[in-house]
């Protein structure tokens, strides 16, 4: 199935893949002002949320939960790294989008919106300059969870609406799986 979408004055053809999951593949129909998908990604940072898994391991997350349940729930509600990356699945995959919206309710003014590395480092990461030039590391894709931790603000992860798009809502997915867009 093919659909059309307008993204920042450029028209893209979106193909919905039917392989047990839905993912959009953007293909430019034409370039306006020579804007490429790569340039759009650079300008916008992350296009979709990071994956939701227990990066520090499910066993470690369950032990933290059992050791001090109230502190665990508090960290799930207020600590972006813990809630959305380190123990996302144990905090609740089904509620990850809601937690994301609450944590980043103030957007770039949120106390959870910061870059762990300096602005120059993160700008090079975003633009894929220097050592990042030929690497697979970026704000999107399979390394988005790392980008969220090291360059969250520069990669534009502080948007409370990152799970929502004009075309639908992203469903939280485990790491290693492609993003799933549920159409409106």
C-alpha positions as CSV (number, residue, x, y, z in Angstrom):
1,X,0.0,0.0,0.0
2,X,1.4,3.4,-0.9
3,X,0.5,6.7,0.7
4,X,1.6,10.3,0.2
5,X,2.9,12.6,3.0
6,X,4.1,16.1,3.1
7,X,7.1,16.7,5.4
8,X,8.5,20.2,5.5
9,X,7.5,21.1,2.0
10,X,8.9,17.9,0.5
11,X,6.7,15.1,-0.7
12,X,7.6,11.6,0.1
13,X,6.1,8.3,-0.9
14,X,5.5,6.1,2.2
15,X,5.3,2.4,1.8
16,X,3.7,0.3,4.5
17,X,5.4,-3.0,4.7
18,X,3.2,-6.0,5.6
19,X,5.6,-8.4,7.2
20,X,4.0,-8.8,10.6
21,X,4.8,-5.2,11.5
22,X,4.3,-1.8,10.0
23,X,7.2,0.5,9.2
24,X,7.4,3.4,6.8
25,X,10.1,3.6,4.2
26,X,10.6,7.2,3.0
27,X,11.4,7.6,-0.7
28,X,11.7,11.1,-2.1
29,X,9.5,11.8,-5.1
30,X,11.4,15.0,-5.7
31,X,13.8,17.2,-3.8
32,X,12.7,20.7,-3.1
33,X,15.6,23.1,-2.6
34,X,17.9,20.0,-2.8
35,X,16.7,18.7,0.6
36,X,17.6,15.0,1.1
37,X,16.3,12.6,3.7
38,X,19.7,12.7,5.4
39,X,19.6,16.5,5.6
40,X,16.1,16.4,7.0
41,X,17.2,13.9,9.6
42,X,20.1,16.1,10.5
43,X,17.9,19.1,10.8
44,X,15.2,17.3,12.9
45,X,17.3,14.9,14.9
46,X,15.4,11.8,16.0
47,X,12.4,10.9,13.9
48,X,11.1,8.3,16.3
49,X,11.5,7.3,19.9
50,X,14.3,5.0,21.1
51,X,13.5,1.3,21.7
52,X,12.2,0.1,25.0
53,X,14.1,-2.7,26.7
54,X,15.9,-3.4,29.9
55,X,19.4,-2.4,28.8
56,X,20.9,-3.1,32.2
57,X,19.2,-6.6,32.0
58,X,15.8,-7.8,33.1
59,X,17.3,-9.6,36.1
60,X,18.9,-6.4,37.4
61,X,15.7,-4.4,36.8
62,X,13.5,-7.0,38.6
63,X,16.0,-7.1,41.6
64,X,15.8,-3.3,41.8
65,X,12.0,-3.5,41.7
66,X,11.9,-6.2,44.4
67,X,14.5,-4.5,46.7
68,X,12.7,-1.1,46.9
69,X,9.3,-1.1,45.0
70,X,8.4,2.5,45.8
71,X,11.8,3.9,44.7
72,X,11.6,1.8,41.6
73,X,8.2,3.2,40.7
74,X,9.4,6.8,41.4
75,X,12.4,6.3,39.1
76,X,10.1,4.9,36.4
77,X,7.9,8.0,36.7
78,X,10.7,10.7,36.8
79,X,14.1,9.5,35.6
80,X,14.3,9.4,31.8
81,X,17.3,7.2,31.5
82,X,16.0,4.7,34.0
83,X,12.4,4.7,32.8
84,X,12.9,4.8,29.0
85,X,16.2,3.0,28.5
86,X,17.7,1.1,31.4
87,X,14.5,-0.6,32.8
88,X,11.9,0.4,30.2
89,X,10.4,-3.0,29.8
90,X,10.2,-3.7,33.6
91,X,8.7,-0.2,34.1
92,X,6.1,-1.2,31.6
93,X,6.4,-1.3,27.8
94,X,2.7,-0.5,27.4
95,X,3.1,2.7,29.3
96,X,6.4,3.9,27.9
97,X,4.8,6.5,25.6
98,X,2.8,8.0,28.4
99,X,5.8,8.1,30.7
100,X,7.8,9.8,27.9
101,X,5.1,12.5,27.5
102,X,5.1,13.1,31.3
103,X,8.8,13.2,31.7
104,X,9.2,15.6,28.8
105,X,6.0,17.6,29.4
106,X,8.1,20.8,29.5
107,X,10.0,19.8,26.3
108,X,13.5,21.4,26.1
109,X,12.9,23.0,29.5
110,X,12.5,19.6,31.2
111,X,15.2,18.9,33.8
112,X,15.7,15.6,32.0
113,X,16.6,17.4,28.7
114,X,20.4,17.6,28.5
115,X,23.4,16.3,26.6
116,X,25.8,14.2,28.7
117,X,28.6,15.2,26.3
118,X,29.5,18.7,25.2
119,X,27.6,20.6,22.5
120,X,30.4,20.3,20.0
121,X,30.6,16.5,20.5
122,X,26.9,16.2,20.0
123,X,26.8,18.4,17.0
124,X,29.5,16.2,15.4
125,X,27.4,13.1,16.4
126,X,24.2,14.6,14.9
127,X,26.0,15.7,11.6
128,X,28.0,12.5,11.4
129,X,31.2,14.4,11.3
130,X,34.7,13.3,12.3
131,X,34.7,9.8,13.7
132,X,31.0,9.5,13.3
133,X,31.2,10.1,9.5
134,X,31.3,6.4,8.4
135,X,29.7,4.8,11.5
136,X,26.2,3.4,11.9
137,X,25.8,5.5,15.1
138,X,23.1,8.1,14.8
139,X,20.1,9.7,16.5
140,X,17.8,7.2,14.9
141,X,17.8,3.5,14.2
142,X,19.3,0.7,16.2
143,X,21.6,3.1,18.2
144,X,18.8,5.6,19.2
145,X,19.0,4.4,22.8
146,X,22.7,5.3,23.0
147,X,21.9,8.7,21.3
148,X,19.2,9.3,23.9
149,X,21.7,8.8,26.7
150,X,24.6,10.8,25.3
151,X,23.1,13.6,23.1
152,X,19.4,13.7,24.1
153,X,18.9,17.4,23.6
154,X,20.9,17.8,20.4
155,X,19.2,14.7,18.9
156,X,15.8,16.3,19.6
157,X,14.6,13.6,22.0
158,X,13.1,16.1,24.4
159,X,9.9,16.4,22.4
160,X,6.9,15.2,24.5
161,X,5.1,14.3,21.2
162,X,7.9,12.0,19.8
163,X,5.5,9.1,19.9
164,X,2.8,11.0,18.0
165,X,3.0,12.0,14.3
166,X,0.5,13.4,11.8
167,X,0.3,9.9,10.4
168,X,-0.3,8.0,13.7
169,X,1.4,7.0,16.9
170,X,4.5,5.0,17.4
171,X,4.1,1.9,19.5
172,X,6.9,1.2,22.0
173,X,9.0,-1.7,20.7
174,X,11.9,-3.8,22.1
175,X,15.4,-3.1,21.0
176,X,16.3,-4.9,17.8
177,X,12.8,-4.4,16.3
178,X,11.8,-1.7,13.8
179,X,9.6,1.1,14.9
180,X,5.9,0.4,14.5
181,X,3.6,3.2,13.4
182,X,-0.1,2.7,14.2
183,X,-2.0,4.8,11.7
184,X,-4.6,7.3,12.9
